[in-house]
């Protein structure tokens, strides 16, 4: 006799109806070989008494099992496991609850597959209660125009002629958004592009992936900064590329290094975050921009230009991207509206010559048929109405104030411990340690005070990149009170290192360490 009372556990407080819980657990008993084909199930009255549930609940569960083909009814005999099901080797009855058994079974697969060691990463986590986190530099979703997005989305959905967007659409993305983006990018970035040059993506990461698949599949060299956006590095390796690192200084990547590379090896692509280099935040100088464009034409390689934080430049008007001066079709320009609005708004774009965009669209079709046409149409209307532009200006002012507050407090309170330059733009500060301290120790101590450090460059085990000498401290997502509290916790953190630090170079008042 199968101990149904022991192996079937129903949760009367759960959102899932009891009859569905019972149905699902009987199915698992069949799949697990506990209930074999042609096995008779207990009568509904006995089952209801045993499990302490209403008989109608059991009847509903049995009906559902029969509707799904797991059982069959024999008149005047009862309900049986479907005799046509394959016989599965019977397993021992679980001693734990069924939920625990299912969770245990999900941890390890029963089949071989490819492990991609170079894709190791930690998923983003919400900081726990009372924890302040310096992230990689992301927008503050609390100031995102959510009400405006919701209102426009409702307007789009309510209009009957927009129901066509509920079906399959263009793999290139919504045409209205492509048209709106073409005008927007031409006006704000100095591009000379058309909708036919634009492919809508689900963020910049998809654009980088599609580009690298087309440029590097089968092997090829891609030049990147010695310090570089690690997510991009992983994409290039995944696509079969080989990273060729070049120096990065206060003027961005050293293009003379790129030229030396090109003279000895075939380079298929150069990846740049020209406006605010990730992670160090420096801007690629005008001279090096022109030099890089010249090299791309001379040596016939693609420039993958990542439009990282373009809209948030505080010192002066942002420098136009390389794509604005590209007359030969060598630049693939990648950006995302989620960098302006909020990370969850997964809408980005790739701007490239038509033949490249067409090929990227064909590749996109096999991995992600299309994006969200209704959201894309919503954002198109918001660009046309100027709503995105107004939010961008508002966010620029807010983040500018937060940058100034954060940098002034960091320098005033902790300048003896940290070396940094005030970034001209972006949403994070690149911070290095003075005095022979190391970030692992500092991060561990900070955790004791409810402060999470990392900012992407310092908290990720990585087989591709060596440890970076600094970390990014994102300030944009913290309001002024949170910034002040974060600095106070950081002060408490660094007190633990004061004796060690003060012995480094007491005569000069600084550590004398090269940073």
N, C-alpha and C positions, 0 to 999 in steps of 0.2 A: 504494500500500500504506500503510495507516494504521500509524504507528510505535507500536504498543501498548507496547513496552518503555519508550518515552520518556514517554508520556502517562499510563500507569497506574503509580501509585506505591503499593505496599502496605507497610504498617508492621507488621512481624511482632511488635513489642513492644506494640502497641496492645491495648486490651481488646476491641475489636470483632473478631469472627472474620474470618479472611482471605476466606472466601467471601462474606461480607456486604460487605466492603470492595470486592472485585472487582465484585460485583453493583451496588453503588451507583455506582461509577465508570463502569461501562458505561451505566447509566441516564443519568448526566450527559452522556455522549457522545451518547446518543440525543437528549436534550433540547436539547443545544447544536447539533444539526444536523451533527455530525461523522459519526455513523452514521445514515444515512437509511433509511427503510422499505425492506424487502426486501434490505438489505445482509447479506451472509453473514458470520457471525462465524468467527474461526479455529477449527480443530479443537481439542478439549480437550487432545490430546497436545502439539500445537504451542504452545498457550497456556501449558501448565504448564512446558514447557522454557524458553520465552521469559521468563516471570515468575519462574522458579525456585521453583515451588510444586508441591505434589502434584497429580496429575491428578484425584484425588477432590475436591479443593478446587474446581477449575474446574467439574467436573460438578455439584457442589452449587450453585455460583453460577449456572450455566446453568439448572438446575432452578428456582431461585428467580426468575430473570428470566422464565421461561416461566409460572410460577405467578402472577406479577404482571401478565402480559399484555404484557410488553415484547418478547418474542420468540416465534417459532413454529418447530416442527421439521418438516422435510420428510424423510420416510424416504429413506434411501440418498443424501441430498444434504447434510444438515447442519442447523445452526441459523441462522435468519435473524431480522433485526429485523422485528417484526410489520408486515406490509404494509398493515394498516388504519390505522396511525398517521398523523397529518398530517405533511406535509413541512415541515420547518423550515429557514429559510435557514441555510446552512452558515457557521459562524464559522471563523476561522483557528485552527489547532491551538495550544493554549497552550504557551508556552515555559517557563513556571514549573511548579511542582508543582501537582497538582490541588487540594491543600488551600489553597495560596496563591491559586489562581484563584477558588475558592469564597469565601474571605475577602474578596477584592477585589470580587467581585460583590455581596456583601451590604452594602457600605457605602452605596450610593446606590440608591434605588428608581427603577423605570422608569415611574412613574406620578405624577400630581399628587395632592397632599393638602393639608389645611389645616394650616398651621404656627401653633401657639399660642404666640406670643412671651411672653405673660404667665406661662407655666408653666415658664420657665427655672429650673432648679435643678440642684444637684449631688447625685448619689446618695450615700448614706451609704457610707463606706469604712472598712474595718478599718485601724487604724494599723499601719504596717509594724513590722518587728522593731526593738525598742529605742525606738520612738516612744511618747510619752505624749500623749494627746489630752484636752483639755477639751471635752467634748461639750456638747450643748444642755441636758443634765440628764436622764439616763435611768437606770433601775434597773441595779444590778449583777447581771447574769445569773449570776454565779458563786455568788450566795447564793440563787438561785431554788430553789424546792422541786421540782427536776426528778425526784428519786427518788420523791417522793410522787405527782407527776403521772403518772409512768410506771406506778407500781404500781396506781393507781386506774384508769388507762386500760386496763391489762391485765385488771383485774377486770371492767370494763365490757364489753370485747370477748369475754371468755370466756363470759359468760352468754348462752345461746342466745336468750333472749327479746329481747336487745338487737340481734339481727341485723336487726330491722325498721328500725333507724336507719341501716343501710347503703343503704337506698332513699331516694327523695325524701321530705323531711319538710316541716314548715311553714316558709314563707318568713319567719314571725315569729321563728323560732328554736326551740330545744328548750323544750318547756313546763316541764319540771322545772327548767331553769335560770331561766326567766322567773319561776317561782314562788319559787325560792330567792333570786333577785335582789330581788324585791318585798319579801320579808321582810328581807333584808339592808339594802336602801336605806331602808326604813321605820325600822329599828332604828338605823342609823348616820348617816343624813342627815336624819331627821325627816320623811321624805316620807309621804304618804298615798296610796300607789299600789297598783295591782293588776297581775297578769300581762297583762291586756288592754291596759294602757298601755305595755307594754314591747316593743320590737323589738330583737332581738339583731343586732349588726353585727360587722364585722371590724375593730373599733377605732373610736376617736373620729372619725378623719378621714372614715370612711364616714358617720357620723351627721351631721357638719357638711355633707357633700356632699348627702345626701338632704334635709336641712332647707332648704338654700339653693336646691335645685332646686324645691322646693315653694313657697318664699316669694319667690324672685327671678326665676324664669324669665319672660322677656318684659320685664325691666327693673324696677328698683326700688332704693330707697336703703336701705343698711344702715349703721348707725352703728358705728364701730370706734374703738379708741384710736389716738392719733397713733403710739404704738408699739404694735404688735399682733402676734399670732401670724401670721407671714407665710403659713404654709400655709393658714390660714383665709381670709386676704385673697385668695389665688389662687383658692380655691374660689368665693368670692363673685363675683369678676370672671368666672370661667368660667361661672357660672350666669346671667350677664347683669346682675348688680347693679352699683351705683355706690357706691363707698366714701365715706362722710361721716365725716371724722375729728374726734374730740373729744379734748380734753386729758386727760392722765393725770398725777396727782400722787401724793403719798404715801398718799392714801386711795382710790386706784383711779381709774376713769374719772370725769370731772367730769360729773355728771348734770344740772347746770344748763346745760351745753353741749347735752346731748341735748334738754332742754326748749326751748331757743332754736331748735334745728333743727326740732323738731316744729311750732313756731309758723309756720315759713316754708315747710317742705317736708313731703311725705308720706314718713314713715319706715315701712318694712315690717318691719324687724328691727333689733335691737341685739345685738351679739355681745360677751359678757363671759367672761373667765376670773376669776370673782369671788373665788375663794379665794387664788390666787397668780397675779396678772396676768402674762401672758406678753408681753414678756420681763422686765419690771422686778421681778417677784415680789411686788409690794405687794398687800395685801388690801383688797377693797372694803369700806368702812365700813358699819356697820349703818344709819346715816342714809341713805346713798346707795342702799343696797339697797331700803329702803322707798320712797324717792323714785322709783327706777327702776320698781318694781312699780306705783306710782300712775300714772306716766306711761304705762306699757304699757296700763293699763286706760282711761285718758283718751283716748289717741291711737290705741288699737287696733293696736299693733304686737306682734310676737313677740320674746321674749327668748331668744336661743340661749345657754344657760349651759353652758360647757365645764368639766367637773369636773376641772380640771387639778391634779394632785398633791394632791387633797383629803386622802388618807390620811396624808400626811406633813407634819404641823404640829407644831412642836417646843415653842413657847412656852407654849401652853395648849390647851384643847380646841378643835378646829376650829369655826369659825362655820358654822352651818347654811346650806345653799345657799338661793338665792332660791326654788327650786322648793318648799322646805318651807313657804313662806308664800304660795304662789300659790293663791289661792282662785278665780280667774276663768279659769284655763286659758290663761295667756299665756306660760308658760315651757316651752321644749323643753330638757330636761336631758340632757346627753350625757356619757358616761364610758366607761372601758375597764379591764378587768382586767389588760391587758398593762402598764399603768402600775404595778400592784402587783407583778406576777410578773416578766415579762420581755417585751421588745418583740416577740419572735417568737410569743408566745401571742396571736394576733390574734382576740380576743374582746372586744367592747365592747357598749354598750347605748344606746338612746335611750328616754327616758321622756317621754311627751307625752299630751295628750288622745286618746281612742280614735280619733276621726275623723281626726286628723293621723297617728297611728300606722298606721292602716289604709291611708291614701294613700301613706305612706312605704313600706309593705310592698309595695304594688303596683308602685311605682317600683323598689324593690330587686329584685323578681322579674325585671325585664328587663335588669339589669346584673350580677346575681350571684344565681343561683337560691336558694342557701342557704349557710350556713356549714358548719362541721364538726360534725355532730350528735354524734359520739362524744366529741370534745373538750368540747363544750358540756355533755354529760351528765357527763363526768368532773369538770368544774368545778362543776357543780351539786352533786354528791356532796361535793366538797371544801368547798363553802360550808356545806352542811348539817352536815358533820362538824366544822366549825370550823377546818379546815386553812388556808384562805385567811386567816382572821382571825389565826391564830397567826403565820403568815408575815408578815402586815402589821405586827404588833406587833414582831416580831424585826427586820424591815427598818427600822422607825421608829427603833429604838434604835441600829442600826448607822449609819444616815444622819445621825442627830442628832450622834453622836460625830464623824463625818467632817466635818460642817458646822462644828462647833466647832473642830476641829483646823485645817481649811483656813482659816477666817476669822481665827483667831488668828495663824497663820503669815503669811498675806497682809498683815495689818495690821502685824505686828512687823517683817517683812523688807522689805515693799514699800509700806508706807503712804504714803511720800513720792511714789510714782508713781501710785498708784491710789486712787480714791474709790469706796466701796461702803458699803452698809448690810447688817448681818447679817440675812439673811432669816428670817422667823418660821417658814417652812416651805418645802417644795419640795426640789428636787435640784440647784439651781444658784444662783450668786450673780451679780447684775447689776453689772458692773464698768465704771467710766468712767476715762479717762486724765486725769491732771493735766498742766498745763504745756505745752499747745500741741503735744503729741505726737499722732501719728495711728496708728490701729490697723494700717494696711497696713504701715507701717515696722516696727512692733513684731512683727507676725506673721511678716514675712520674716526678721527677726533671730532670732526664737524657733525657726524651722525649722532654723536652723544648729545649734541645741543639741538637736534631736530633740524639740521641743515643738510640738504643733499647737494653735493658738488658733483661735477662730472662734465656736463655740457658737451657730451658726445665724444670729445677728443680725449678725455681722461678716464672714462669709465667703461671701456669696452675691450674685452679680450679680442685680439685681432691677429690672425696669422699673416695678413697681407702687409699691414703697416707697422713700422716700429713705433714705440711709445713717443707721443708728441711731447714737446717741452712745455706746453701750456695747456690750459683748458679754456673753454668758452663759458663765460658767465652771462647768461641771458637776462636782460633787465626788462624787456618790453612787456612780459606777461606779469610783472609785479607792480602793484600800485605803490605810491609813495610810502605809505605806512609799512607795507611789506618789505620795501627796499630798506627802510631804516631798521626794521627788526632783523632782516637778513644780515646787515652789516654788524649789528650788535652781537648776533650769534657768531659771526665770523671773528669778531674781536675776542670773544670768549674762547673760541677754538684756538686762536693763535697764541693765547697766553700759555698754553701747554708747551709751546716751543720757544718761549722767550729766553730761558737760560742757554739753550743750545745755539740760538740765533745770535745772542749778544757776544758769544765768544768767537764769532766768525771773524770780525774785524773791528774791535772796539775803538781803535784809534781814529778811524775815518767816519765812524757813525753809520757806515753801510757795510755790506758784506764783501764788497769788492769782487763778487762773482760775476762773470760774464753772462749776461742774459740777452 
